[in-house]
Amino acid sequence: MPSGSNGQSTGAGALLAILRDGRARTRGELAELTGWSRSTVSQRLDGLIDHRWVVAGEGSISSGGRPAAVFAFNGNAWVVLGADLGATHARLAVLDLGLTVLAERAMELPIDRGPERTLGRVVAAFRELLAGIGRDPAQVCGVGVGLPGPVEHASGRPVNPPIMPGWDGFAVPEWLGTRLGAPADGGLAGNVLVDNDVNIMALGEHWAAGPAVDHLIYIKIGTGIGCGIISGGRLHRGAQGAAGDVGHIRVPASDAPCRCGNIGCLEAVAGGASMAAALREAGIEARGSRDVVALMRAGDPRATRLVRQAGREVGTVMASIVNFFNPSVIVIGGDVAEAGEQVLAGVRETIYSRSLPLATQHLGIRASGLGDRAGVIGAAVMVVEHVLAPEAIDRAVT
């Protein structure tokens, strides 16, 4: 695998990265940017074309002499599968390498049924989606999965997930890899990546925000509460993959019992499950966070007060994190975020009143722009960054 003195790729992978960014389109432009000879550029281009990563573009560019052929990244060469699995629902999608959604499906899928029953339905749904758009499983270059619990990212195995009985230590990548087939140029199991669901949502929102946003926090307010952290343009998972577990930060003056065994956790006072329980105690039927939001939209004053207060409680915790981390953008997602300004107003009110002026001077706080798609797009981002990493392309092409 070719690499320079700084460890960066100087092979076909580096060439593909340039073409993906659109910085060059012709052999001459590529040679100028890389400093390589035209023969070296042509050799590496041929390897990328042979593996379908690059195609000859339409038209040509003329600078007064013979028109130069143009080349482009082939975003349609392969497809990526993304799965966002929540406590009770799942969203699946097939995307191309440019992260365009080609087919998707949302369905009820309780995670507590165990890994094999749950993932079996995921596999069946993926096969149906692929067939529906005329794609073959052999065209799948990777799979990204988000799970609603702690995940050891390196192995893709859940670690003591509190709402996922039977999942602890389950080999998700291997199980899915052997059942979803393999691409023509290698095994799929190594390209099945698994992470916490909030982490993949943060990746999706960061992709949507663009490269100008280097420091972003994504807060998911659903049945529980979690946080994904983008620092310096990269996902921050922490030493053991547990970074961002804000749902179990203690809220002042609360002794509400939490499913983690402690009391006063943010999730226990502001999560969708706790709000639904409070409504049931008041004689109002509410099974979960979606029912809470539906009641609020229907004008129920109790649900409205609960949602607004949940925003304030989340803002109280986030104010400390804003002072500590100094993000440029906070994105609010999850079922409760569908409440719109009711929850956003509560979050903003507390953050702006409790955080340092310097930290909030240019801080943006907004609802998710991707909505329910944040997870599947983030899962695909995770896979594409892995599959198209310059060193991975070098290994595949050489």
C-alpha positions in Angstrom: 0.0 0.0 0.0 1.7 3.2 -1.1 2.1 5.9 1.6 4.2 9.0 2.1 6.6 9.8 4.9 3.6 11.2 6.9 1.7 8.0 6.6 -0.9 9.3 4.2 -1.8 7.4 1.1 0.0 8.3 -2.1 -1.8 5.6 -4.0 -5.1 5.1 -5.8 -7.0 6.0 -2.6 -5.6 9.5 -2.5 -6.6 9.9 -6.2 -10.1 8.8 -5.4 -10.4 11.3 -2.5 -9.4 14.1 -4.9 -12.1 13.1 -7.4 -14.7 12.7 -4.7 -14.0 16.3 -3.6 -14.2 17.6 -7.2 -10.9 19.3 -7.0 -9.7 17.8 -10.3 -11.3 16.0 -13.2 -8.5 15.4 -15.8 -5.2 13.6 -15.8 -3.4 16.9 -16.1 -5.2 18.4 -13.1 -4.6 15.2 -11.0 -0.9 15.2 -11.9 -0.7 18.9 -10.9 -2.4 18.4 -7.6 -0.5 15.2 -6.6 2.9 16.0 -8.1 2.9 12.6 -9.8 3.9 11.9 -13.4 1.1 11.4 -15.9 2.0 7.8 -16.3 1.6 7.2 -12.5 -1.8 9.0 -12.5 -2.9 6.9 -15.5 -1.9 3.7 -13.9 -3.8 4.5 -10.7 -6.8 5.8 -12.6 -6.9 2.5 -14.5 -7.0 0.6 -11.2 -9.9 2.7 -10.0 -11.8 2.3 -13.2 -11.3 -1.5 -13.2 -12.8 -1.6 -9.7 -15.7 0.7 -10.8 -14.8 3.4 -8.3 -14.2 5.9 -11.2 -15.9 6.4 -14.5 -15.0 8.4 -17.6 -17.2 11.5 -17.4 -19.3 13.0 -20.2 -17.6 15.6 -22.4 -14.1 16.9 -22.2 -12.1 20.0 -21.2 -10.2 22.0 -23.7 -7.5 24.5 -23.0 -6.7 25.3 -26.6 -5.2 22.0 -27.6 -6.5 18.5 -27.7 -9.5 18.2 -25.4 -8.7 16.3 -22.1 -10.9 13.5 -21.0 -12.6 14.0 -17.7 -13.1 11.4 -14.9 -15.6 11.3 -12.0 -16.3 9.3 -8.8 -18.8 6.6 -9.5 -21.3 7.0 -6.7 -23.6 4.4 -8.2 -21.0 1.6 -8.3 -22.1 0.1 -5.0 -24.9 0.5 -2.4 -24.8 0.9 1.3 -27.3 -0.5 3.8 -28.2 1.6 6.8 -30.3 0.5 9.8 -31.4 2.7 12.7 -32.8 0.4 15.4 -34.6 2.0 18.3 -36.4 0.7 21.4 -39.6 -0.1 19.5 -39.2 1.1 15.9 -36.6 0.7 13.1 -35.8 2.6 9.9 -33.9 0.9 7.1 -32.5 2.4 3.9 -30.5 1.6 0.8 -28.2 4.4 -0.2 -25.7 5.0 -3.0 -22.1 6.1 -2.2 -23.2 9.7 -2.6 -25.6 9.2 0.3 -28.7 9.5 -1.8 -31.5 7.4 -0.3 -32.7 4.9 -3.0 -35.2 3.0 -0.9 -36.3 3.0 2.7 -38.7 1.5 5.2 -39.9 2.3 8.7 -41.5 -0.4 10.8 -42.3 -1.5 14.3 -39.5 -3.7 15.6 -39.2 -4.1 19.4 -35.5 -4.4 20.3 -36.3 -6.6 23.4 -37.2 -9.6 21.2 -33.6 -10.5 21.1 -30.9 -10.2 18.4 -31.7 -13.1 16.1 -35.4 -12.3 15.8 -34.7 -8.6 15.4 -31.8 -8.9 12.9 -33.7 -11.6 11.0 -36.4 -9.1 10.2 -33.8 -6.5 9.3 -32.1 -8.9 6.8 -35.5 -9.8 5.2 -36.4 -6.2 4.9 -33.1 -5.3 3.3 -33.4 -8.0 0.7 -36.9 -6.8 -0.2 -35.7 -3.2 -0.5 -32.8 -4.3 -2.7 -35.1 -6.3 -4.9 -37.5 -3.4 -5.2 -34.9 -1.2 -6.8 -33.3 -3.9 -8.9 -30.1 -4.2 -6.9 -28.3 -7.4 -6.1 -26.9 -8.2 -2.7 -23.5 -8.6 -4.4 -23.6 -4.8 -5.0 -23.6 -4.1 -1.2 -20.3 -2.8 -0.1 -21.1 -2.2 3.5 -23.7 -2.1 6.3 -24.1 0.4 9.1 -26.2 -0.3 12.1 -27.2 1.9 15.1 -28.4 0.2 18.3 -30.1 1.9 21.3 -27.5 1.0 23.8 -23.7 1.0 24.5 -21.6 -0.6 21.7 -17.9 -1.5 21.6 -17.3 0.1 18.2 -14.2 -1.9 17.4 -16.0 -5.2 17.6 -19.5 -4.0 16.9 -20.8 -5.9 20.0 -23.4 -4.4 22.5 -22.1 -4.0 26.0 -24.6 -4.5 28.9 -27.4 -2.6 27.0 -30.1 -1.9 29.6 -33.2 -2.2 27.3 -31.8 -5.0 25.0 -32.1 -8.4 26.8 -30.1 -11.1 25.1 -27.9 -8.6 23.1 -24.9 -8.4 25.5 -21.8 -9.4 23.5 -23.8 -10.5 20.5 -21.6 -10.6 17.3 -23.8 -8.3 15.2 -21.3 -7.8 12.3 -20.5 -11.5 11.9 -24.2 -12.5 12.1 -25.3 -9.9 9.5 -22.3 -10.3 7.3 -22.9 -14.0 6.7 -26.6 -13.4 5.8 -26.5 -10.4 3.6 -24.1 -11.8 1.1 -20.7 -10.4 0.0 -19.6 -7.9 -2.6 -17.8 -9.1 -5.6 -14.4 -7.9 -4.4 -14.3 -9.3 -0.9 -16.1 -10.4 2.3 -18.8 -8.2 3.8 -18.4 -9.0 7.5 -15.5 -6.6 7.8 -17.6 -3.8 6.4 -20.5 -4.2 8.8 -20.1 -1.4 11.3 -22.2 -1.0 14.5 -22.5 2.0 16.8 -24.8 3.6 19.4 -27.8 5.0 17.6 -27.2 8.6 18.9 -23.7 8.5 17.5 -24.8 7.6 14.0 -27.5 10.4 14.2 -24.7 12.8 15.1 -22.8 11.6 12.0 -25.8 12.2 9.9 -26.5 15.7 11.2 -22.8 16.6 10.8 -22.9 15.4 7.2 -26.0 17.6 6.6 -24.4 20.6 8.3 -21.4 20.5 6.1 -17.6 20.7 6.7 -17.8 24.2 8.1 -19.3 22.8 11.3 -16.5 21.2 13.3 -18.0 21.1 16.7 -21.6 19.8 17.0 -23.7 18.1 19.7 -26.7 16.0 18.8 -29.3 15.4 21.5 -31.9 12.7 21.1 -34.9 13.1 23.2 -37.1 10.0 22.8 -37.9 7.2 25.2 -34.5 8.0 26.8 -32.0 10.8 26.3 -28.6 10.5 24.6 -26.0 12.7 23.1 -23.6 12.3 20.1 -20.5 14.5 20.0 -18.6 15.8 16.9 -15.3 17.3 17.9 -12.9 18.7 15.4 -15.1 17.2 12.6 -14.8 13.7 14.0 -17.1 11.6 16.1 -15.9 11.4 19.7 -16.7 8.0 21.3 -14.6 8.2 24.4 -12.2 5.6 25.8 -14.8 2.8 26.0 -17.4 4.2 23.6 -19.6 5.6 26.4 -19.1 9.3 25.6 -22.3 11.4 25.5 -24.4 9.5 28.0 -26.1 12.7 29.3 -29.3 10.9 30.1 -27.9 9.7 33.4 -26.5 13.0 34.6 -28.1 14.0 37.9 -30.7 16.7 37.7 -30.8 19.0 40.8 -33.7 18.6 43.3 -35.0 15.4 41.7 -35.3 11.9 43.3 -37.2 10.2 40.4 -36.0 6.6 40.1 -34.2 5.8 36.8 -34.0 2.4 35.0 -30.2 2.6 35.6 -30.7 2.1 39.3 -29.9 5.7 40.3 -32.3 8.5 41.1 -32.7 12.0 39.6 -31.2 11.2 36.2 -32.2 13.5 33.3 -33.8 10.6 31.5 -36.0 9.9 34.5 -37.5 13.4 34.5 -37.3 14.5 30.9 -37.4 11.3 28.8 -40.4 10.3 26.7 -41.1 7.3 28.9 -41.2 9.4 32.1 -43.5 12.0 30.5 -45.9 9.2 29.3 -45.9 7.7 32.8 -46.8 11.1 34.3 -49.7 11.4 31.9 -50.9 8.0 32.8 -50.9 8.8 36.5 -53.1 11.8 35.6 -55.5 9.4 33.9 -54.4 10.2 30.3 -53.6 7.3 28.0 -50.0 7.6 26.7 -47.8 4.7 25.9 -44.6 6.5 25.0 -43.0 9.7 23.7 -44.9 9.7 20.4 -48.2 9.8 22.3 -46.9 12.6 24.4 -46.2 14.7 21.4 -49.5 13.8 19.7 -51.4 14.9 22.9 -49.4 18.2 22.9 -50.2 18.9 19.3 -53.9 18.2 20.1 -53.8 20.9 22.7 -53.6 18.9 25.9 -52.3 21.4 28.5 -50.6 18.7 30.7 -48.6 17.3 27.8 -47.6 20.8 26.7 -46.4 21.6 30.2 -44.4 18.4 30.4 -42.7 18.9 27.0 -41.8 22.5 27.8 -40.4 21.5 31.2 -38.5 18.6 29.6 -36.8 21.1 27.4 -35.8 23.2 30.4 -34.4 20.1 32.2 -32.4 19.1 29.1 -31.2 22.7 28.8 -30.0 22.7 32.4 -27.7 19.7 31.7 -26.7 21.0 28.3 -25.7 24.4 29.7 -22.8 22.8 31.6 -21.8 20.9 28.5 -21.9 24.1 26.4 -19.5 25.7 28.9 -17.2 22.7 28.9 -17.3 21.7 25.2 -18.1 25.0 23.5 -20.0 23.6 20.4 -21.0 25.8 17.5 -24.3 23.9 16.9 -26.7 21.9 19.1 -29.2 19.7 17.1 -32.3 18.4 18.9 -33.7 15.2 17.5 -35.8 12.1 18.6 -39.5 11.7 19.0 -39.9 14.6 21.5 -38.1 17.0 19.1 -41.3 16.7 16.9 -42.9 19.0 19.5 -41.0 21.8 17.7 -40.7 25.1 19.4 -42.3 23.9 22.7 -39.2 21.8 23.5 -36.7 24.0 21.6 -37.9 27.1 23.6 -37.3 25.3 26.9 -33.8 24.2 25.8 -32.8 27.6 24.5 -34.2 29.4 27.6 -32.0 27.5 30.0 -28.8 27.3 28.0 -28.7 31.0 27.1 -29.4 32.0 30.8 -26.9 29.6 32.4 -24.0 29.3 29.9 -21.2 31.7 29.5 -21.8 34.6 27.0 -18.7 33.7 25.1 -19.8 30.1 24.7 -23.3 31.1 23.4 -22.2 34.1 21.3 -22.5 32.2 18.0 -24.2 29.0 19.3 -27.0 27.7 17.1 -29.7 25.5 18.7 -32.1 23.9 16.2 -34.3 21.0 15.4 -32.9 18.1 13.4 -32.9 18.8 9.7 -32.9 15.2 8.7 -35.6 14.1 11.1 -36.2 10.3 11.1 -33.5 9.9 8.4 -30.6 11.1 10.6 -29.8 7.6 11.8 -29.8 5.8 8.5 -27.8 8.5 6.8 -25.3 8.6 9.6 -25.0 4.8 9.4 -24.2 5.2 5.7 -21.7 8.0 6.4 -19.9 5.7 8.9 -19.7 2.9 6.2 -18.7 5.2 3.3 -15.9 6.8 5.3 -14.6 3.3 6.2 -15.0 1.7 2.7 -13.6 4.7 0.8 -10.8 5.5 3.2 -7.7 6.0 1.1 -5.8 3.1 2.7 -8.9 0.8 2.2 -9.0 1.7 -1.5 -5.2 1.1 -1.8 -5.7 -2.4 -0.5 -8.6 -3.1 -2.8 -7.0 -1.8 -5.9 -3.5 -3.2 -5.6 
